[in-house]
Amino acid sequence: MTIPEGNLKGNVDRFTGFADLYDQFRPEAPKLVVDILSSYLSKRPHLVLDLGCGTGLSTLIWKEYADRIIGVEPNDDMRSKAEEKRQELVGADHISYVPGFSNSLNEVKDESVDIITCSQSFHWMEPIGTLKEAGRVLNEGGIFAAYDCDWPPTVHWKLEQEYLQLLEQADLLAHQLTNGEEQAVKRNKNEHLKVLKDSGIFRYTREVVFHNKENCDAERYTGLALSQGGLQTVLKQGSVELDPQIEAFRNQVEEYFNGATKVILFSYRLRLGIK
């Protein structure tokens, strides 16, 4: 698949090779996303477009709440996992996954989409072209929504501190181990709302903050850290430099959870624009 101008190969390839791990441990998009966006739309959406849909964690939440849902994902591994899950579902014929890029939605007709979502993905996209395409395909009154959860989830400050330190080391090492088009570029999520405002496409923009509780054990908390792209980049490069830190982190997590399942808190920031 040809990569359109403005997109980076490193961003597309960042999640290659660990779709199963990603899908096992990452959170599904909260139902509250459906509630908030459907309320703003004031009707049942006819078509929802989920850009950068990954393994479908943010696509399948619309199964009962939209007439048609299309997940757009340029990474073959992630999209294949999403399709595998869709085929296991009953009554999912109105859901489909297609290869593509957010700034080149050539197969989507003008003013045909009610809601566009970007879950944990807008920071990997070329924003100007993405929003221009969103403005083209959205109906009048349609919604563009980029939402992300804060990392790490809230559980205990010592574990969170260790989590952040491990990922900081991983990001630095990943940058050293890759070069040129292999390097991924992550844009600042805190600028999402400003980008939406500055686009001139939306008559109303705002940020909505909410929280979602989920159950978590030691395996999942460790898996969440291992599912982060920087750490996976290091592992895919064959480096063992972080192995001692990963093992120490795993031991600390297991000591904290002590075989129990605890409630953790995912905090979300949803930036939306109304066309």
N, C-alpha and C positions, 0 to 999 in steps of 0.2 A: 504494500500500500504506500503510495507516494505521500510524503509528509508535506502539507501545505506550508507556504511561507509564514513565518512567525511562530511556528511550533518547533520544539527541540526534540531530537531523537532521544537524548538522555532522559527527558521527562516521560516519554512513551515507554522506554525500556526499563525504567526504574523499578517497576513492579513485576517484571518478567521472572518467572521461576518460583514464585511463592504464593500463587493464588490460593492454594488450599490453606496455607497457614494464615493468610490474610482473612479469608472467609471464616475460618474457625474461631478466631479470637476478636476480630474487630466488631464493634457494636452495630447492630442493625439500626437504620434510621428510626428515630422515635415516631410513634403514631402522632405525637403532637405536631409534627411538621405537616402532616395531612390536615389536621384540624385547623391550624393557623392559616395555611394557604387556601384551603377550601372556603374558610370564613371570609377572607379578603376577596376571593373570587365571587362569592355569593351564589355559587351554583356548583353542581357536579361538573368537574372538568371533562371535556370531550377527549382532549389529547394532552398527555403529560410527556414532556421530553426530559429525560434524565441524562445530563451531559457528564461524561467522565464517570460512568455508572459502575466501573470496576466489576466486582463479582455479583452485582445486583442487590447488595444490601440496602441500597437506597431506592431501588426500583420496585421491588416486590411489595413494599408497604402500600403502594397504590392499587394493588390487585383488586380490592373490593370497592375502590373509591373513584375510579376513573373508567371511562368507556374504552380508552386505548392508551397504552403506555409503551414508549420506545426508549430503550437504553442505548446511548451512544458511547462507544468505548474503543479507542485506538489500539489498546494492548490485547493481542490475541489470547494470551493466557488467561487474563482476567475475564474477557468476554466469553471464552469457552466455558469457564466455571459458572458464569451467570446463566448461560444457555443450558448447561447440564442441570442446574437447579430448577430452571423453568420447566424442563421436560418431565421432571418428577412431580410437578404440581398438577392437580385437577383444576380445570376451568381457568387455564392461563393462556388460552389461545389469543387473547387480546393484548398480550405482552410480547414484545419482540426486542431483539438486540441486534444492532448493526455496527459495523466498523465506521469510524468517522472522527472528525475533529470539530471542536466547538466553533471555530471561526470559518468553517466551510461546510455548512449544512445544505449542500446542493440538492439533496433529494427531498427536502422539506419545503412545502409550499408556503408562499407568503400568507401571513395572517391566518394560520391554521392551528396554532398551538395556544392552549389556555395557560399552562404552567410550565416553566422551565426550572429544573433544579440542578444544582451543582453541590453534591455532598462530598466534603473533604476533597474537592477537586479544582475549584476555581483558581487556586494559587498555582496550579500547574499549567494554566491556560494562558494564551495570548489574550489579554483582556479587551483591547480596543476592538479587534475584529470579532471576538466572541459576542460582545454586547451589540455590535452593529448587526450581526446575524440574528441575535435575540430580538432586536427591534423589528427586523424584517419578518420573522416567522410568527411572532406573538400577535394574537388578536388584540383589538382595542380593549383595554382593561385587563389584559393578560399580565402574568406575574413572572418575574425572574427572581429566583431565590438561591443565594449561595450560603450554605451553612456548614459549620465546622464545630467539632468539639475541642475543648482545651486538652492538651496533653501535659502530664499524665492525668488520669481520672483521680478524683479525690478519695484517698483511703487513709494514709498516715504520712506525716511530713517526712519522716526518715526514709520511707520507701520512695516517696516522690522525689526527694533529693537525689537518691541513688539512681533512680530512673533517668532523671534529667542529666546527671553527670555522665552516665553511660551513653546516652544518645548524643551528648555534646562531643564526647570522644569519638563516637562512630562517625558523626558528620565531618569532623576534621580529618579523620583517616580516609573516609570515602573520597573527600576532595583531593587528597594526596594520591590516591590509588587510581583515579580516573582523570582523563584529560580530553580536551576538545569536545567533540559532539557526544562523548559518553557522559559528560557531566550534566547533572540535572540542575535546573534553576527554579527555586521556589520563591514565589513572590510573597510580599508581606500581606498576611490576612487582615491586619488592622487597617489596611488601605482599601479594602473591598467596598465599603460604603461610599467613600469618596470617589472611587472609580465609577460606581453606579451613578452618583450625583453628577459628576463631571461629564458623563456620556451625553447628557441632554436628551436621552431617550425616554426617561421616566418622569411622569408628572408628580410622583410621590415616592420617596425612599425612606427607609428607616431600618434600625437594627432591633431585633427582638432577642432577648436573652432568656434562656430557660434551662432547666436541669432534668436529668433522667436517671432514675435509680436502676441499677442492674446487679444481679448476683455475680460474685466473682470468687474463684478459689486461686490457689497459688499457681496452678498450671496456666490459668487464663491470664493472670496479671503478668507473669513472665512472658507469655505468648504475645500480649499486647506490645511489650517492649521489643520483642523479636520481630514483630510485624512492621516496625518502623522502617521506612525506606533506606535511611542512611546505614542502619545496622545490616540490613539485607545486602546493600551494595558491598559492604566490607566482606561479608561472608561469601558472596558470589565471586568476589575477586580472589578467593582462596586464602585470604589472610587469616592467621590465627592469633594476631596481635591482641585482639580483644578477648580471647578465650578466658583468661584468668578473671577479667572483670565481669564477663557474662556469668561465669560459674559463681563468683562471689555474690552477684546480684540474685541469682537463682536461689542460693542458700539463704540469703536474707529474707526473700519473699516467702520461702517455705517455712522459715522460723516464725515469721509474723502470722501467717495464716494458720499454721499448726494443724493442718488437715481439715480446717473448717471452711465453710463458705460464708463470705461476708458481703454486705451491701456496699457497693461503691457508687460514686456520683459522677456522671458525665455532664459537664457543663457546656452548653451549646450557645453559639452566636450565629444568628440567622440575619443576613443582610438581604433586603428585598427591594425591588423596584416595581411599581405599577405603571404599565405603559398607558 
